[in-house]
Amino acid sequence: LNKPCGRIEMHNAALAAGAVVNFQVNNTIGTTTDVVLVACVGGVADPGNYRIEVRSVASTSFVVRVTNISAGSLSEAALITFAIIKGALT
């Protein structure tokens, strides 16, 4: 995913209520001064059932955390978009 923006398709394995999963996205254009935005854009019945956030940004990678904030187990292949906003050192 060596692009400034893209889409990630999650696996549809069960995610219990309140469960959290973290995964690393390798991207060679990223640096520690960048800002990474993520959003759930499809593949699910209700995007409001998920909290999707970036946990850390490192040189050439970032970590995405997906949390099931619903009251039940979910088994959906969420589509997540990301965009890297290039940062600058002054």
N, C-alpha and C positions, 0 to 999 in steps of 0.2 A: 504494500500500500504506500509506495513512495510518491505520494501526491499530496498537495495541500488540502484536499478534501476527498471524501469518499464515503462508501457505505459498507457496513459490516452486518452480515446476517448471522444471528445467534442460532444455536442448536435448539431444538424444541424439547429438550429434556425437562423433566418436572423441576420446578423451583417452588419450594414450600413457602407458605405464608411467612413473611419476615426474613426469608433467606437472602443471603448476599453472595454474589459471585464476582470475582475480580479477574480481569485478563489483561495481558500486555499486548499492545499494538506496536509493532516495529515499523518505523517510518524514518528513512534516512534523511529526510529534509527537516525533521524536527530538531529543535535545540532547547536548552533549558530556559531560555528567555521567551519562548513562545507561549501563547495562550491557545488551548485546545477546547473547542466547543463540541458538545455531543447532544443528540436528541433522538428520541424514539419516533420514527416516522411511518411505521407500518408493521404488518405481519402479526399484529395483536388485535384482539377485540376492543380493548380499552387501554390506550397508552398511559392513562392516569393510574394504572395499576403498578407502574414501574417508576423507580427513581433511578435515573442514569446520570452519572457524574464522572468527571475526571479526577482521579485521586492523586496522581503525580505525573510530572512531565520531566523527562530526562533527555539527554542527548540521544537522538535517534529512536526514542520510544516514549509511549505514555501508557498509563494504566487506567482502564475504565472499570467502574464499579456499577453493577446492576443489582438493584434491591427490589424484591417483590413487596410492595406496600399494601397489597390487598389482604383480605381475610382468608383467602384460600390458596390452594396450590395452583400454579399456572404452568401450562405446557405449550408455549407458543414460541415460534421462531421470530423473535423481535428483529426488526430492521433498524439499525442505528446509523445515523449519519454523523460524520465528524468534519470539522473544519479547523485548520491550523492558521492562526493569526500570527504572523511573524513579528516577534518582539525585537527590540533594539536596545543596545547598551548605549548610555549617554556618556 
